[in-house]
Amino acid sequence: MRVMDSRSQEVLAQVAEIGQSDLRWKDGRAFSLAYYAGPEVQEVADRAYAMYGSTNGLNADAFPSLKKFQAEVVSTVNRWVHGDDISAGFMTSGGTESILLAVKAARERGRKEFGITQPNVVLPTSAHAAFEKACYYFGLESRRVVVRSDWRADVEAMRQIVDENTVLVVGSAPQYPQGVIDPIVDIAALARERNINCHVDACMGGVTLTFLEQLGEDIPLWDFRVDGVTSISVDLHKYGYTSKGASVILHRNRQLRSYQTFTTDNWLGGFYGSSGVLGTKSGGPMAAAWAVMNYLGDEGYLRLTESARATTRQLADAIQTIDGLQLRAIPDSTLLSFGAQLGEDGVTPLFDVYAVADGLAAKGWYVDKQGPPDSLHCTVNAVHHQVIDEFIVDLGHNVAKVRDAGTTGSMGSYGTIE
Ligand SMILES: *Cc1c(COP(=O)(O)O)cnc(C)c1O
């Protein structure tokens, strides 16, 4: 590498300085948003990213490197989710783009194969906000169906609301809010009966569930082994531990995939084809994903999954012993959520759990506030084994403090708009 001149050094020192007050995710303080598998993995990702950050995946024919990275990354994920030679997909910039494309493909199939002009999507209330965004962007009606008391999709209720304009049903493995896996076999059977698309949102669980099964856990089927599943999304910038900007969308076959892509020649620039939402698209995330996946291999992911899962169990057990807390569900993978127990009226929580999050934030911890119902949410990853004892102690202290003082907090927002 070149020796840096003093001006470059100065600017880069500023860049580092500006991040001083960011979340300390490499220290395990973030139970959301960022994932960390240690300095070696991080360096592999960062260096690969830097090498390809300015290349352009818009035209992978001009960058055979990117074509290779994408083909091999998609093929590995396809193997993980038990796809075959005819299943096919693309890398995308993230879970949201994968979901946008799954919804767009379902709309397009409905239009072309069945002449549906007023399409709707039937999905549980637990399915990710990105489906709402997709329906809003692409002009579909979102039909949300209340989940069962165990937070899993109520497939019978979904069946009641599916009609001749339904182009897609959705299940998650696991869903984000409570970390439980929907009954994918039943949701896919519903799709099969109607000959419509069934998307499995495995943005969070795609990597983890694959390796939990290999570790001997009893995981209900959720992937292409289930008849009727037509597409699956798996994020790599979460439990793939690679740089942000990497997810995979897989379709059961090339025909289904064809509804995702876009082509036009209706401008003065010639034939323009695009697999995803973006035009110009950095090769950085593709190179980083390829590098991290090759560096870790299945053995690496097994080890990281085992660690994150053990830490999740430890946290779930601890929450069940902290007086006043209620675990929303026994976690099916590495996400969990909890809230305050209800008081004697059976309606009012004993205390404001959002205030607990504020108390934790004062000690540098970041957990999601979510609802309804008012809950805190932790996404546990491989970095957390080293801090979980400390977190559990702080959590217990803060619950006691908030209960004593009757402190209140507020929900805030998952994302920002300004
Ligand atoms: C993170 C997530 C998404 C959205 O993915 P982004 O990478 O944030 O765009 C969708 N579904 C689930 C279950 C997720 O956890």
The ligand as an SDF file (V2000), in Angstrom:
LIG
                    3D

 15 15  0  0  0  0  0  0  0  0999 V2000
  -33.5170   -6.8720    9.2490 C   0  0  0  0  0  0  0  0  0  0  0  0
  -34.7540   -7.5100    8.7820 C   0  0  0  0  0  0  0  0  0  0  0  0
  -35.3670   -7.1090    7.5950 C   0  0  0  0  0  0  0  0  0  0  0  0
  -34.9320   -5.8870    6.8180 C   0  0  0  0  0  0  0  0  0  0  0  0
  -33.6120   -5.9380    6.4590 O   0  0  0  0  0  0  0  0  0  0  0  0
  -32.6750   -4.6640    6.2800 P   0  0  0  0  0  0  0  0  0  0  0  0
  -31.3670   -5.2980    6.0380 O   0  0  0  0  0  0  0  0  0  0  0  0
  -32.7500   -3.8580    7.5400 O   0  0  0  0  0  0  0  0  0  0  0  0
  -33.1630   -3.8810    5.1220 O   0  0  0  0  0  0  0  0  0  0  0  0
  -36.4580   -7.8350    7.1740 C   0  0  0  0  0  0  0  0  0  0  0  0
  -36.9410   -8.8650    7.8760 N   0  0  0  0  0  0  0  0  0  0  0  0
  -36.4010   -9.2670    9.0350 C   0  0  0  0  0  0  0  0  0  0  0  0
  -36.9770  -10.4330    9.7780 C   0  0  0  0  0  0  0  0  0  0  0  0
  -35.2910   -8.5930    9.5210 C   0  0  0  0  0  0  0  0  0  0  0  0
  -34.7560   -8.9630   10.6880 O   0  0  0  0  0  0  0  0  0  0  0  0
  1  2  1  0
  2  3  1  0
  2 14  2  0
  3  4  1  0
  3 10  2  0
  4  5  1  0
  5  6  1  0
  6  7  2  0
  6  8  1  0
  6  9  1  0
 10 11  1  0
 11 12  2  0
 12 13  1  0
 12 14  1  0
 14 15  1  0
M  END
$$$$
